[in-house]
């Protein structure tokens, strides 16, 4: 057998056939470091596959009807509230006049005014007619009812109604048509309407997120984790479509299973019915975001530029 020592040394190998360093010691084999960029790319690829499911032919067929359905969901709580005031007129009068000590004339005028305002404002928003006035009217109804009924004490109520206002802002932003051209038919790269719509969508997304602060308090750890991750993504506008769909599905599941007012008597029915339609308004806003996108002020939009 020939002598292999010197040959192995010249080749960077020791007698055991292992690599040696410049000092004659065997080199240690190390594992490759974690590649965060590659990991993120794989995650994005998997999420993209899930998002692509929304391009199914069935979804494409119903897509033109989604904005109208979403706007109806957003204002459904106002229709329900106006119907409740009308059907429980004597109870409303008694509560505000006898219990809250408001003058009778003021109570009647307030109830008639807020009922008509909610019906008119909701219908205008669905039809996308005078949406500035419609949004202002409905927001005013929320604030005025909170003051008159004295409902600012409950944090859950406040956050829920603030989220409804966020849904109204998203519905209003959907009516803004982004300018495509300027004078001389030159393309406008940064339109004022686009920025306005971006600000409205950002404000609406942040206000909607407030609902999920109380939503996660009594849920399982898995639901809490999924909700927190997707609310953060929804707020900053990252993977907005997927986050909107996920939050919408989670909220729909709990809305049907927990706020199923149709199974209860009148005592508990009104409370559950109120929460059901409030949540339905948020579901409508989430559905509308899947169609409109996150707007200019979002991570998704910045990724298109950079």
Secondary structure, 3 states (H helix, E strand, C coil): CCCCHHHHHHCCECCCCCEECCCCCECCCCCCCCCHHHHHHHHHHHHHHHHHHHHCHHHHHHHHHHHHHHHHHHHHHHHHHHHHHHHCHHHHHHHHHHHCCCCHHHHHHHHHHHHHHHHHHHHHHHHCCCHHHHHHHHHHHHHHHHHHHCCCCCHHHHHHHHHHHHHHHHHHHHCCCCCCECHHHCECCCCHHHHHHHHHHHHHHHHHHHHHHHHCCCCCHHHHHHHHHHHHHHHHCCCHHHHHHHHHHHHHHHHHHHCCHHHCCHHHHHHHHHHHHHHHHHHHHHHHHHHHCCCCCCHHHHHHHC
